[in-house]
Amino acid sequence: MRLAQQNAVTSLSEDCKRQMLTASHTLAVDAKNLLDAVDQAKVLANLAHPPAE
């Protein structure tokens, strides 16, 4: 956050915004993959059942 505040008024602000957007997207995808892996492990361990379709 501090880095974003420092770069807010510089010519690098657009590049900083793009990098932060890329990083946030990567974090969101990684979080989803982690949740999917945990759910799959629960199913394999018979701790949970997949949702009925």
PDB file as gemmi writes it, atoms N, CA and C in Angstrom:
CRYST1    1.000    1.000    1.000  90.00  90.00  90.00 P 1                      
ATOM      1  N   MET A   1       0.829  -1.188   0.000  1.00  0.00           N  
ATOM      2  CA  MET A   1       0.000   0.000   0.000  1.00  0.00           C  
ATOM      3  C   MET A   1       0.868   1.245   0.000  1.00  0.00           C  
ATOM      4  N   ARG A   2       1.940   1.185   0.779  1.00  0.00           N  
ATOM      5  CA  ARG A   2       2.833   2.344   0.829  1.00  0.00           C  
ATOM      6  C   ARG A   2       3.430   2.618  -0.540  1.00  0.00           C  
ATOM      7  N   LEU A   3       3.794   1.561  -1.242  1.00  0.00           N  
ATOM      8  CA  LEU A   3       4.358   1.717  -2.588  1.00  0.00           C  
ATOM      9  C   LEU A   3       3.341   2.361  -3.526  1.00  0.00           C  
ATOM     10  N   ALA A   4       2.091   1.969  -3.411  1.00  0.00           N  
ATOM     11  CA  ALA A   4       1.049   2.560  -4.252  1.00  0.00           C  
ATOM     12  C   ALA A   4       0.885   4.045  -3.958  1.00  0.00           C  
ATOM     13  N   GLN A   5       0.941   4.408  -2.688  1.00  0.00           N  
ATOM     14  CA  GLN A   5       0.805   5.817  -2.325  1.00  0.00           C  
ATOM     15  C   GLN A   5       1.990   6.632  -2.833  1.00  0.00           C  
ATOM     16  N   GLN A   6       3.176   6.070  -2.780  1.00  0.00           N  
ATOM     17  CA  GLN A   6       4.364   6.781  -3.247  1.00  0.00           C  
ATOM     18  C   GLN A   6       4.331   6.987  -4.758  1.00  0.00           C  
ATOM     19  N   ASN A   7       3.793   6.028  -5.480  1.00  0.00           N  
ATOM     20  CA  ASN A   7       3.785   6.091  -6.942  1.00  0.00           C  
ATOM     21  C   ASN A   7       2.532   6.746  -7.512  1.00  0.00           C  
ATOM     22  N   ALA A   8       1.636   7.201  -6.669  1.00  0.00           N  
ATOM     23  CA  ALA A   8       0.358   7.739  -7.136  1.00  0.00           C  
ATOM     24  C   ALA A   8       0.529   8.999  -7.975  1.00  0.00           C  
ATOM     25  N   VAL A   9       1.564   9.781  -7.733  1.00  0.00           N  
ATOM     26  CA  VAL A   9       1.718  11.051  -8.444  1.00  0.00           C  
ATOM     27  C   VAL A   9       2.901  11.036  -9.402  1.00  0.00           C  
ATOM     28  N   THR A  10       3.452   9.891  -9.660  1.00  0.00           N  
ATOM     29  CA  THR A  10       4.605   9.804 -10.553  1.00  0.00           C  
ATOM     30  C   THR A  10       4.174   9.307 -11.925  1.00  0.00           C  
ATOM     31  N   SER A  11       5.095   9.380 -12.850  1.00  0.00           N  
ATOM     32  CA  SER A  11       4.815   8.877 -14.196  1.00  0.00           C  
ATOM     33  C   SER A  11       4.752   7.353 -14.205  1.00  0.00           C  
ATOM     34  N   LEU A  12       5.172   6.728 -13.124  1.00  0.00           N  
ATOM     35  CA  LEU A  12       5.130   5.272 -13.035  1.00  0.00           C  
ATOM     36  C   LEU A  12       3.798   4.766 -12.496  1.00  0.00           C  
ATOM     37  N   SER A  13       2.872   5.675 -12.212  1.00  0.00           N  
ATOM     38  CA  SER A  13       1.623   5.251 -11.577  1.00  0.00           C  
ATOM     39  C   SER A  13       0.839   4.264 -12.442  1.00  0.00           C  
ATOM     40  N   GLU A  14       0.808   4.468 -13.744  1.00  0.00           N  
ATOM     41  CA  GLU A  14       0.082   3.540 -14.618  1.00  0.00           C  
ATOM     42  C   GLU A  14       0.727   2.157 -14.595  1.00  0.00           C  
ATOM     43  N   ASP A  15       2.047   2.120 -14.628  1.00  0.00           N  
ATOM     44  CA  ASP A  15       2.747   0.844 -14.570  1.00  0.00           C  
ATOM     45  C   ASP A  15       2.508   0.174 -13.226  1.00  0.00           C  
ATOM     46  N   CYS A  16       2.528   0.960 -12.171  1.00  0.00           N  
ATOM     47  CA  CYS A  16       2.278   0.421 -10.834  1.00  0.00           C  
ATOM     48  C   CYS A  16       0.867  -0.147 -10.742  1.00  0.00           C  
ATOM     49  N   LYS A  17      -0.113   0.566 -11.276  1.00  0.00           N  
ATOM     50  CA  LYS A  17      -1.500   0.090 -11.257  1.00  0.00           C  
ATOM     51  C   LYS A  17      -1.629  -1.223 -12.018  1.00  0.00           C  
ATOM     52  N   ARG A  18      -0.975  -1.305 -13.155  1.00  0.00           N  
ATOM     53  CA  ARG A  18      -1.035  -2.522 -13.965  1.00  0.00           C  
ATOM     54  C   ARG A  18      -0.414  -3.700 -13.213  1.00  0.00           C  
ATOM     55  N   GLN A  19       0.728  -3.457 -12.568  1.00  0.00           N  
ATOM     56  CA  GLN A  19       1.382  -4.521 -11.808  1.00  0.00           C  
ATOM     57  C   GLN A  19       0.537  -4.965 -10.621  1.00  0.00           C  
ATOM     58  N   MET A  20      -0.101  -4.007  -9.955  1.00  0.00           N  
ATOM     59  CA  MET A  20      -0.943  -4.356  -8.814  1.00  0.00           C  
ATOM     60  C   MET A  20      -2.172  -5.136  -9.263  1.00  0.00           C  
ATOM     61  N   LEU A  21      -2.742  -4.779 -10.411  1.00  0.00           N  
ATOM     62  CA  LEU A  21      -3.881  -5.517 -10.944  1.00  0.00           C  
ATOM     63  C   LEU A  21      -3.476  -6.941 -11.311  1.00  0.00           C  
ATOM     64  N   THR A  22      -2.320  -7.082 -11.922  1.00  0.00           N  
ATOM     65  CA  THR A  22      -1.814  -8.408 -12.268  1.00  0.00           C  
ATOM     66  C   THR A  22      -1.583  -9.241 -11.015  1.00  0.00           C  
ATOM     67  N   ALA A  23      -0.982  -8.629 -10.000  1.00  0.00           N  
ATOM     68  CA  ALA A  23      -0.719  -9.341  -8.748  1.00  0.00           C  
ATOM     69  C   ALA A  23      -2.019  -9.742  -8.054  1.00  0.00           C  
ATOM     70  N   SER A  24      -3.008  -8.866  -8.065  1.00  0.00           N  
ATOM     71  CA  SER A  24      -4.273  -9.195  -7.406  1.00  0.00           C  
ATOM     72  C   SER A  24      -5.001 -10.310  -8.154  1.00  0.00           C  
ATOM     73  N   HIS A  25      -4.911 -10.316  -9.468  1.00  0.00           N  
ATOM     74  CA  HIS A  25      -5.523 -11.389 -10.251  1.00  0.00           C  
ATOM     75  C   HIS A  25      -4.834 -12.717  -9.957  1.00  0.00           C  
ATOM     76  N   THR A  26      -3.512 -12.700  -9.902  1.00  0.00           N  
ATOM     77  CA  THR A  26      -2.756 -13.911  -9.591  1.00  0.00           C  
ATOM     78  C   THR A  26      -3.125 -14.434  -8.211  1.00  0.00           C  
ATOM     79  N   LEU A  27      -3.241 -13.537  -7.251  1.00  0.00           N  
ATOM     80  CA  LEU A  27      -3.621 -13.927  -5.896  1.00  0.00           C  
ATOM     81  C   LEU A  27      -5.015 -14.546  -5.873  1.00  0.00           C  
ATOM     82  N   ALA A  28      -5.952 -13.963  -6.604  1.00  0.00           N  
ATOM     83  CA  ALA A  28      -7.314 -14.498  -6.647  1.00  0.00           C  
ATOM     84  C   ALA A  28      -7.342 -15.893  -7.265  1.00  0.00           C  
ATOM     85  N   VAL A  29      -6.598 -16.095  -8.337  1.00  0.00           N  
ATOM     86  CA  VAL A  29      -6.548 -17.408  -8.987  1.00  0.00           C  
ATOM     87  C   VAL A  29      -5.903 -18.432  -8.060  1.00  0.00           C  
ATOM     88  N   ASP A  30      -4.820 -18.049  -7.389  1.00  0.00           N  
ATOM     89  CA  ASP A  30      -4.162 -18.956  -6.451  1.00  0.00           C  
ATOM     90  C   ASP A  30      -5.085 -19.328  -5.293  1.00  0.00           C  
ATOM     91  N   ALA A  31      -5.837 -18.357  -4.787  1.00  0.00           N  
ATOM     92  CA  ALA A  31      -6.771 -18.628  -3.689  1.00  0.00           C  
ATOM     93  C   ALA A  31      -7.858 -19.601  -4.138  1.00  0.00           C  
ATOM     94  N   LYS A  32      -8.366 -19.415  -5.350  1.00  0.00           N  
ATOM     95  CA  LYS A  32      -9.388 -20.325  -5.864  1.00  0.00           C  
ATOM     96  C   LYS A  32      -8.823 -21.732  -6.019  1.00  0.00           C  
ATOM     97  N   ASN A  33      -7.615 -21.836  -6.542  1.00  0.00           N  
ATOM     98  CA  ASN A  33      -6.995 -23.149  -6.699  1.00  0.00           C  
ATOM     99  C   ASN A  33      -6.779 -23.825  -5.352  1.00  0.00           C  
ATOM    100  N   LEU A  34      -6.392 -23.053  -4.340  1.00  0.00           N  
ATOM    101  CA  LEU A  34      -6.206 -23.613  -3.003  1.00  0.00           C  
ATOM    102  C   LEU A  34      -7.529 -24.124  -2.445  1.00  0.00           C  
ATOM    103  N   LEU A  35      -8.583 -23.341  -2.579  1.00  0.00           N  
ATOM    104  CA  LEU A  35      -9.891 -23.779  -2.090  1.00  0.00           C  
ATOM    105  C   LEU A  35     -10.368 -25.025  -2.827  1.00  0.00           C  
ATOM    106  N   ASP A  36     -10.133 -25.086  -4.128  1.00  0.00           N  
ATOM    107  CA  ASP A  36     -10.508 -26.273  -4.894  1.00  0.00           C  
ATOM    108  C   ASP A  36      -9.730 -27.498  -4.420  1.00  0.00           C  
ATOM    109  N   ALA A  37      -8.444 -27.320  -4.125  1.00  0.00           N  
ATOM    110  CA  ALA A  37      -7.622 -28.431  -3.650  1.00  0.00           C  
ATOM    111  C   ALA A  37      -8.094 -28.915  -2.280  1.00  0.00           C  
ATOM    112  N   VAL A  38      -8.441 -27.989  -1.404  1.00  0.00           N  
ATOM    113  CA  VAL A  38      -8.942 -28.369  -0.075  1.00  0.00           C  
ATOM    114  C   VAL A  38     -10.266 -29.110  -0.210  1.00  0.00           C  
ATOM    115  N   ASP A  39     -11.152 -28.602  -1.050  1.00  0.00           N  
ATOM    116  CA  ASP A  39     -12.435 -29.277  -1.260  1.00  0.00           C  
ATOM    117  C   ASP A  39     -12.234 -30.686  -1.809  1.00  0.00           C  
ATOM    118  N   GLN A  40     -11.334 -30.829  -2.757  1.00  0.00           N  
ATOM    119  CA  GLN A  40     -11.068 -32.144  -3.336  1.00  0.00           C  
ATOM    120  C   GLN A  40     -10.481 -33.088  -2.294  1.00  0.00           C  
ATOM    121  N   ALA A  41      -9.591 -32.593  -1.442  1.00  0.00           N  
ATOM    122  CA  ALA A  41      -9.007 -33.421  -0.386  1.00  0.00           C  
ATOM    123  C   ALA A  41     -10.082 -33.878   0.595  1.00  0.00           C  
ATOM    124  N   LYS A  42     -11.027 -33.000   0.901  1.00  0.00           N  
ATOM    125  CA  LYS A  42     -12.128 -33.380   1.797  1.00  0.00           C  
ATOM    126  C   LYS A  42     -12.978 -34.477   1.171  1.00  0.00           C  
ATOM    127  N   VAL A  43     -13.238 -34.360  -0.112  1.00  0.00           N  
ATOM    128  CA  VAL A  43     -14.035 -35.375  -0.804  1.00  0.00           C  
ATOM    129  C   VAL A  43     -13.294 -36.704  -0.801  1.00  0.00           C  
ATOM    130  N   LEU A  44     -12.019 -36.681  -1.085  1.00  0.00           N  
ATOM    131  CA  LEU A  44     -11.235 -37.917  -1.121  1.00  0.00           C  
ATOM    132  C   LEU A  44     -11.119 -38.557   0.254  1.00  0.00           C  
ATOM    133  N   ALA A  45     -11.146 -37.748   1.306  1.00  0.00           N  
ATOM    134  CA  ALA A  45     -11.051 -38.266   2.667  1.00  0.00           C  
ATOM    135  C   ALA A  45     -12.432 -38.596   3.236  1.00  0.00           C  
ATOM    136  N   ASN A  46     -13.446 -38.499   2.411  1.00  0.00           N  
ATOM    137  CA  ASN A  46     -14.830 -38.744   2.827  1.00  0.00           C  
ATOM    138  C   ASN A  46     -15.272 -37.842   3.965  1.00  0.00           C  
ATOM    139  N   LEU A  47     -14.734 -36.646   4.014  1.00  0.00           N  
ATOM    140  CA  LEU A  47     -15.151 -35.671   5.016  1.00  0.00           C  
ATOM    141  C   LEU A  47     -16.252 -34.774   4.478  1.00  0.00           C  
ATOM    142  N   ALA A  48     -16.403 -34.777   3.188  1.00  0.00           N  
ATOM    143  CA  ALA A  48     -17.438 -33.956   2.563  1.00  0.00           C  
ATOM    144  C   ALA A  48     -17.919 -34.683   1.322  1.00  0.00           C  
ATOM    145  N   HIS A  49     -19.070 -34.322   0.893  1.00  0.00           N  
ATOM    146  CA  HIS A  49     -19.621 -34.915  -0.319  1.00  0.00           C  
ATOM    147  C   HIS A  49     -19.773 -33.825  -1.367  1.00  0.00           C  
ATOM    148  N   PRO A  50     -19.501 -34.145  -2.622  1.00  0.00           N  
ATOM    149  CA  PRO A  50     -19.659 -33.123  -3.669  1.00  0.00           C  
ATOM    150  C   PRO A  50     -21.117 -32.679  -3.741  1.00  0.00           C  
ATOM    151  N   PRO A  51     -21.351 -31.457  -4.146  1.00  0.00           N  
ATOM    152  CA  PRO A  51     -22.733 -30.968  -4.229  1.00  0.00           C  
ATOM    153  C   PRO A  51     -23.551 -31.773  -5.237  1.00  0.00           C  
ATOM    154  N   ALA A  52     -24.787 -32.026  -4.883  1.00  0.00           N  
ATOM    155  CA  ALA A  52     -25.673 -32.759  -5.788  1.00  0.00           C  
ATOM    156  C   ALA A  52     -26.068 -31.863  -6.950  1.00  0.00           C  
ATOM    157  N   GLU A  53     -26.090 -32.438  -8.112  1.00  0.00           N  
ATOM    158  CA  GLU A  53     -26.441 -31.648  -9.305  1.00  0.00           C  
ATOM    159  C   GLU A  53     -27.803 -32.019  -9.808  1.00  0.00           C  
TER     160      GLU A  53                                                      
END                                                                             
